Amino acid sequence: QVLLLLASMRALSCAAVAAAASVIENQETLQALPPEVACASALASASGAVKATMTLATGKMLPNDAGKYTVCKEIVHTSNFSTRFFMVSMLIGGVPAEIGMCLPSSCTNADVKMLKDDLLRPLHANGTIVIPSYSRQYPQPAATVSHPNPINDQDVLRWTKWATLATSVVGVLVLWTLFATAVVMSSRGGEGEGQNRGRASALAKLKIVEAWSLVGKGGTWTTMWEAAPYRPTDCLNGIRVLSMVHIIMGHTLMMPLAISGYSNVEDMHVSPLDPDAMETGVWVEFLLGGELGVDTFFFIGGFLLSFIGIKRKTPVLQGMMLRFLRLTPSLAFVLMVYTLVVPFLASGPFAPRLQAQIFDNCRDTWWTELVYTMNFVPWNSDHVCMGWTWYLGNDMIFAVFGLVLLTVYKRSKLFGWILTLSLMLVSFAVTIYVVYQHKLGIYIFGADYSAYMYWLYSKPYSRIPVYLLGLIVPWVLDFADQRGLRRGTEPRSRSARMIVIAVCMAATALMVFCMWWIGLDFPGGSGSSKKADSWSGLANAVYITFSRPLWGLGLTIIAVACYFDYLPFFNGALSHWLWTPFTRLTYGAYLVHPLVVKLAAANETNYYTYSVADVLFRTGANAVLAYTGAAVVWCLVEKPMASLTGLLLPKSKPRPAKVPAEAAADNA
């Protein structure tokens, strides 16, 4: 293969140089030639050692071989010959493939397309070679790919003034945080410090200083680690953090596909090369099951809104304004970093893909993130600036519905139930209709799944049932409370405990089934008759419509059992105070973790190699980095802005002292 490539390079060079009438070695003259002549002439002028090194750095193994990027870029230091490294996606006899190519720096993406037969056929002379073009259309046109193609390392855009501005904003926040912390610490000094201590004490009382201080009673770092008093709903803390890690695991597997990809795709998707690929095993459902973690968040959001608000005033407009002010500063901060700074932190053969992904998706629609319309503008979820924030768009809409429904419930319980259940039934009907109308499917490697992502996956009218389920659980607890069944009065007999444990085991089995249910539409391994994408429209409709509410039903049973402390071991583990700081950082971790995953993929010099162990190890690293980034967001933006937002809340009036009987009832 090396000899064939060298021979083709020499033949190509001779033909091009003959057309140019002579072998050109002068670099200035070389740059004045038509591009394809310049590329071929540079190949001709390279020494044998340079050609051999370029050949070594070029990928050779189908279907995916990214070559040796570092070897290619070091040629300029070892042989004083400038090179470019190209990533070329292609169809060889209709089969998708991709290789990395090391070529002279005078070669361009257009040259690779024009000279593809000469450059590529010596390596893979086993079919017609087509280099697909880049397209963002839906559905994906034939002979196109969803990323720029070809790309080379010189396509990376350089640092801009907007990146400087964004980093300056981050720097100002860091400096202000350090200043505020120093002021608060100085205000705690000894009596002998006199006037300076008095000035520091005066400054420390300013809300804008107090809010950004790391230390002190309301310090961002202090409150992050502060253990809250135990509440009967604290089991949701552990569930929330574990769900976040599960989401990170799913994104760790899937997000790199659009950037660095995997070298052994044949081990992921069933083919004649590997009939027992990843999708035939039991691990694929677990790895992909992180998407149910988002439904866990929806359930918790509905549950806590109702549980906390059922005994309080819940003004809809004030509640929505406070929620907007609570969520948006952190979202805006991460959006700024993602769009203006992250694109310039990547280097290597895959960096241009990350840049194109960010710039193409965010150029015109970044503002939809800040008004939470990203699930409708743009309609295609693949074109959302920060695609993973579709959850926030839904959550904001659900909060509006939740506040309205809770207000209705508190005025008329019957009408609140009727309205909520009717909304849930309407969602079921709309989901089933869309599944049938657009022939949607859930087999992740099938075309029907792309349609599912486009038409339904992130749309709030399909996702709201599990939120509504969480919303009505406290209503059930309220109903039980009015009839004398409350925490501390529940039956504690042996038979009652056994019944609850049996129901919880059934709920766990239901949740496991919901996670592995999708695998029934995946292919079987060697000797299996199970085919991929074989579900009927009815089967797809049932899964898409009811799998998430059933997952929420399982969560309901476990949460209620923990609430009444029927599962002391699990309730103790999930409610442990160690979850508290990570629970506070979960929102930031959700915003930050894709930046970690994407940057890691964009800075790779070769493909990832899929294995379960590799995904788990990368998940651990990504989770640590995501929560570290979340801590930074918490200290710089999230907690300070939450403290300032708290000033907008009306001051509660002091309550009269309670008689002992009332105090005892409250304690109970």
N, C-alpha and C positions, 0 to 999 in steps of 0.2 A: 504493500500500500504506500509506503514511504517513497519507494522508487517510482511508482506510478504518478504520485502527486508531483514529485520533482520533475519527472518527464513532461507532465502536462504543463507545469509552470514554465518550463523551458520552451516548449512548443508554442504556448500562448504568447510568451514574451517575444519570440522570434517573429511570429506573425504580426503582432502589433508594431514592433519596431520596424519591420519591413515596410509596413504601411506608412510609418513616419519617416522612412527613407534612411534612417541611421540609428545606431544605438546611442541613446542620449544619457549622459551621465551627469550633466550639470543640473543641479537642483532647481535653479531659477528657471531654466528653460523647461524643465520637467513640469513645473507648476503651470506653465503657460499652455501645455498640451490639453487636448480634450481629456476629460477625466478617465475614460476607460484606457486611453493610450498611456496616461501617466501611471495608472495602476500597473499595467502590464510592463511598462518600462522599468518601474521600480523593482518589479520581480526579476527582470532580466539583469539589473545592475547589482542585485544582491549577491554576496559571496556564497559559495557552497555551504559554508558553516552556518550562515544566517538562514539559508533556505532549509537546511536540515533542522535547525532549531524551530523555525516557524512550523515546519511539518510536525515536529514533536509536540508543539503547543496546540495544534489543531486536533479537534475531536475526530474520532474514527469509528466508534462503536455505535451501531444503531440500537434502539431508536433515539436515545438521548445521550450525548457526550459533550459536555461543556468544554472539553480540552483543558489546557493548562494556562490560565490567564496570567499568573505571575511570571511564568517562564517567558511568555510572549512579551510582557512589558519590561522585562529585564534585558532584552536584546539591545536596547538603546545604550545600556551601561556596559554590556560585555562586548558589543561589536559596533557601537556608534551607528546603529541603524534604527530609525524610528518606525514603530509599528502601531497598528490598531488591532483591537480584538473585537470580533463580530460575533453576535449570536444570531443564528439563522434558523428560523422555523421553516419547515418545508413539508411537502407531500411527495413521497417517493413511491410511485406506483399506487397513489391514493392512500398510503399509510403515513400518518403523522410522524414526523421526526424532527430533531433539532440538534445542531452541532455548534460548537464554538470554533471560530476560524481566526487564525493569526495571519494578518496580511500587512503589507507596507502601509505607512500612515497616509500615503497619497490615495489609497483606495477609499471609496465611499460606499454607502449603502446601495446607491444606484449601480455602481460597478458590480457589486455582488449579484444583483438581479440580472444585469446584462450578461455577465460572464458565468452565470450559474452552471451551465452545461459543461464548460471547460474546467471550472474550479471544483465542482462537486462530483461529476460523473466518475472521475478516476477513483474516488473513494467508494462510491456506492452506485456502481453501474448495474442496477437491477430494476430499473423502471423509470418512467418519465418523471422528471423533477419539476415541481411547481413550488414557487415561493409565494405563499398567500399574502395578500395585502391586509392592511389594518382596517378594521371596521368596528364601529360602535352601534351598529343597527341591531334592532331586534325584529324578527329572529336573525341569528347570525347567518349572513349570506354564505353560500358555498364558496370554498377556496379563499376564505378570509380567516383571520385570527383576531382576538380581542386585545392584542397588544401591538405596539409598533414593531414592524418586521421588514427587513433586518434592522438590528440596532448595533451600535458599537460604543466603546467606552468614551469616545469623543463627543457623543451625543449628550452627555451630561451637561446640564446648564450650570453656570457658575453662580456664586453667591451674589445676591442682589441687595439693593438698598432696603427693600422690605424685610429681608432676613435680618439685616442690621437693626432695623427699627424694632422687630419682634424680640430679638435678643436683648435690646436695650430695655424694653419693657420688663422682661424677666429679670434683668440685672437691677433695675430700679426697685422691683418688688423684693428681691433678695436683700438689697442694701437697706430698704425701709424696715424689713423684718429684723435685721441685725441691729439697726438703730433703736427700734421699739423695744427689743429685748434688752439692749444695754441700758436704756432709760429705766425700764421696770426693775432691772437688777440693781441699778444705782439707787433707786428710791427705797430699797430695802437696807441700805447701808446703816452703819452705826451712828450714834448720836453726835459723835465728834466731827462729822463731815459738814455740818453747818449749812451754809447758804446753798451749796451745790446740791446737797441732798434735798433741800426744800424745792429747788427748781425741778429736780428730777421727779419729785413726788407730784408736783403740779402737772408736769408733762405726762406722767404715767396715768393720770386721771382722765386724760383726753381719750375719748372713745376710739379715735383713729390710731392712737398709739397702743392702747390696751388691746385692741382687736388683733393687731399684728404681732404682738409679743409672743415669743415662744414659751415664756415662763409666766408665773403669776397665777392668780386664782382662775382667770379665764384664758390662760395662755394656750396657744394652739397645740404645742407639744404636750403640755400638761393635760389638757382635756382629752387628747387623743388616747392617752393611756389610762385615764381615770375610770375606775370601775363604778358602774352605775348600780343602784340598789336593785335587788332581784325583782323581776316581774314575771308573772305566770306565762307570758308570751316570749320569754327569752330563748326558748328552744329555736325560735326562728332565726336567731343570730347565727348559730352553727349551720343551719340549713342554708342561710343566705351565703355564707362564705364558701361552703362546699360547692354550692351551685355556681359561684363565680369561678372557682378553680375548674369545674367541669366545662364551663363556657370557654375558658382559656385553652383547655385541652382541645376542644373542637376547632377553635380558630388556629391553634398551633398546627393542626393537621391540614386544614383547608386553605388558610390565607396564603401560604407560600406558593400554592399552585399557580397564582397569577403573577408571581415574581420570579422566584428561583426554580420552583417546580421540584420534581423528583427524578432521579436517574433511572429508577427501576419501576416505571409505571406499569410494566408488565406484571409486577408483583402486587399491584393494587387492583387492577381491573382484569377480569377473566379474559384470557386469550389462549390460542393454541400453545403459546409459549409457557403459560402457567395457568392450568385449569383450577388450581387451588389457591388463587390469589386472595388478597386481603378481604375482598367483599364476600367471600364464601365462609369466612370464619366468624366466631362469636364476638371478636373484639371490635369489629367495625361498628356494630350498633352502639357499643359503649363509647367508642371514640366520637361518634357522630351524635350521641345522645345529649351532648351539651346544649343543643338547641332547646331541649325541655327545661334547662336551667333558666332560660328567659321567662318561660311560663311560671316557674317558681317565683320569680320576681314579681310577675303580674299578680299572682295569688297573694303574696305577702303584702303588696301595695294595697290591694283591695281590702284585705283583712285588717291591716293596721289603721287604714283610714276609717273604717267602720267601727273598729274596736275602740279607738280613741275618741272618735267624733260622736259616738252614739249618746254620750252623756254630756256633751259640750255643744256650744253654739257652733254651727258650721256655715257661716256666710259664704256663698259661692264665689262672689267676686273677690272678696278679700282673700279667701283661700287660694284662688287661682293666682292672684297677684303675688302672694307670698311664695307659692310654689315656683312661679316663674323666677322670682328673685333668688330663690334658693338654688335652683338648678343651673340657671343660665351663666353666671360668672365663671364657674368651672368649665362649662361647655365652651364658652367663648375663649377662655385661656387655652384649652387643649386644641381648639380649632385654629387659633393663631399659630401655635407651635407646629401643628401638623401641616398647615398649608404654606407657611412662610419659612420654617426652619428645617423640618424633617427632610424635605427633598434634597437638601444640600449636605446632609450628614451621611449620605450613601456614596459608595464608590465601588467600582468593579463592573463586571459584565452585565449584572442585572440592575444596576442603579438607574439606567434610563427608563426601565419599565416602571419602577416606583415613581419616578418623576412624572412620567406620562399619565400614570394612574391618578396621581394627585392633581396635576394641573388640568387634565381633561375633565375630571369630575367636579372640581371645585371652582373652576374659572368663572362660571356663570351662575352657579346655584349654591354657593357657600352660605348665602344669607338664609336659605331655607332651614339651616340648622338652628338658627337663632330665633325663628318664629315657629319651629316645631311642625313644619309642613312637609318634611322630607319624605313622608310616605305617599305623597301625592304630587309633589314637584321636586325633582323629576319623577315621573311615574315608574320608570325602570329603576328598581332598587340597586342594580349594579352601577348606576350612574350617580348615586347619592354621594356627596362629598366625603363624609365619614360614614360609610355604609352601615357600620354596626350601631349607629345612633338611631336607627329606625325604632328601636325599643323606646327611646325617650319621646319620640313623636307620638307613639301609641299611649305611653304612660301619661302624657299630658292630657290627651283626649279622654282617657279613661278616668283621670282624676276629676275632670269636669262632670262626666256622667255620674261618677261616684258621689260627688258632693250633692248633685241634684237629687239623685235617688235616695241618699241618706236623709236629706231634708224632707223629701216626700214621705219617707218611712216614719220619721219622727212625728209627722202630722197625721198620717193615716197608715198604720202598719199594713192593713190589707191592701190598700192601693199601692204601697211601696213594693210589696211582694208581687202583686200582679204586674206592675210596670217592669220590674227587674226580670222576672221570668219570661215576660213577653219579649223583652229585648234580647234575651238569650235565645229564644226560639227563632226570632227573626234572623239573628246571626247564623244559626244552624241552617236555616232555609237559604239564605244568601250564599253561604259557603258551598252547599250542595249544588246550587244552581250554577255557580261559577265553575266548579269542578267539571260538571257535565258540559257546560257550554264551550269551554276551552280545552276539554279532554286533558285535564291535569293529572300528573302522576307523581309519585314520591321516590321512584328509583333514581338515585342521585347521579348516576352516570347516563341517564336517558334524556332524550329531548323533552319528554313530558315534564321532567323536573325543572328544566329551564322555564317552561311555561308557567309552572307552579310558582317559581320565584318571581316571575314577571307580574302575574295576575293576582296572586293571593297571599304569598308567604308573609309579607310584612304589613298587610292591610288591616287596619283596626277593626273593621266590621267582621273579620274572621277570627281575630285574636281575643276579642273582649270576653267570651264566655268564662274563661278561667279567672279573669279579674272579678267578674260578677259573682262567681262562686266564692272567692275570698271575701267579697263584700257582704254576702248574706250569712256567712258562718257566725259572726257576732250577733246577728239577729236571732239565730237559733239559740245562742247562749243567753241572749236577753230573754227570749221566750222561756227557757228553762229556769232562768234566775227568778222570773216573776212567779214561777210555780214552786219555788223553794229549792231548786237544784242549782247550787252554786259551788264554787271551789271551796272545799272544806266540808261540804255536806253530801258529797257524792257517795254512793254505796261502796263500801270497802270490803265486802265479804269476799271469801275465796272464790266463789263461783262468779261474782261480778268481775273480779280481776282476771279470771281465766277467760271470760267472754271477751273482755276488752283486748286482752293479749291476742286471742284468736282473730278478732276483727282487724287488729293492727298487722298481724302476719298476712292476712288476706289483702290488706291495703298495700303492703310492701310488695306482695306478689303482683298486684295490679300495676304498680309503678314499674316494676321490672318488665312486665309484659308490654307496657306502653313503650318502653325503651327498645325492647327487642322485636316489637311488632313489625317495625319497618323492614326487618331482615327477612320476613316472609316473601317480600318482593325482590329479594336479591338472589343471585344464582347459587346453586349448590356446587359442591366440589366434584372431584373425579367420581364418575359413576352415578352421580345424582341426576335425577330427572327434573329437578327444580330449575326453572328458567327465570332469567332476569326480566323485569318489567312486564310481568305476565298478569298483573291484576286487572280485573275488569273495572269499568267506570264506577260501579257500585262499591267495590272494595276500596278504591282510592277515595271515594267520597266519604265512606265510613271512617277511614283512618284520619283523613285530613280534618274532618268535622269533629270527631269525638275523642281522638287520642289525647288531646291536650286537656279537655275538661275531665277526662278519666284520671289523668295524671294529677290534676288539681284535687279530685275527689280523694285520691290516696293521701295527698298532703293534708287534706282536711282532717281525715281520721287520725293521722299521726299527731297533728298539731293539737287537736282537741284532747287526745289521750295524754299528751304532755301537759296541756293546760290543767287538767285535773290530776296530774301527777300519777297516772296509772303506770307509767313507764319510768320509774325513778332513775334507773341507770342511764337510759338514753336521754331523758330530760336533763339529768345532771351533766352529762357529757356535752349536749348541744347548748346548754344554758351557761356553761362555764364562763367565768369572767375573761378568760384568755381570748375568747372570740370577740370581745367588745371592741378593741382597737381595730381589728380587721373588718368588723362590721361597719365601723365608721368610715373606713377607707374603701369600702366596696364600690361606691359610686365612682370615686376617682380611679379605682382599678379597672372598672368597666370602660371608662373613657380612654385610659392610657394603654391598656394591654395590646391593642392592635398596633400602636406605634412601635412597641417593642418587637412584636412578631414580624412586622413588615420591614423594620430597619435591619433586623437580624438576617432576613432573607435577602434583602437588597445588598447587603455587604458580603454575602457569600461569594466565593470565587468558583464554586462548583455547586451542582445540584445537591439537595438533600437526598439521603438514601432512606426509603421508608422501612421502618420496622416498628413494632409496638414499643420496644424498649427505647428507641430513638425519640418517638413522640412523647413518651412519659418523661424522659430526661429533659427534653426541651420544654415541656410543660412546666416542670419544676423551676427551671431557670427563668422562663417567661413570667411565671407567677411571682417569683421573688422580685424581679425587676419591675413588674407592673405595680405591686404594692409599694415598692420603694418610690416609684414615680407618683403614686397616689398620695403618699405621705408628703411629698414636695407640694403637690397641688393643694392638699389639705392646709398646709402651713402658709402658703403664699396667697391662696385665693379662697378656697372653700370655707374654712372656718372663719377667717376674718370677715368675709362678706355675710356669712350667716349671723355673726355677732352684730354687724351693722343693721342687717335686715330685722333682727330682733327688736331694734329700737322703734320700728314702725308698729309693733304690736301694742294694743292698748294696755295700759297698766291695770292689773287686776286689783280690785278693791280688797282691803283687808277684811277677812272673815271674822265674825264674832267667835269668841271662845266656845268650844263645844262642851256640853255636859259629859260626864264620864260614859253614860250609856251610848251617846252618839259616837264618841271616840272608839268605844269597843266595837260598835257596828262597823265603823270604817276599817278598823284593823282586821276584822273578820273578812 
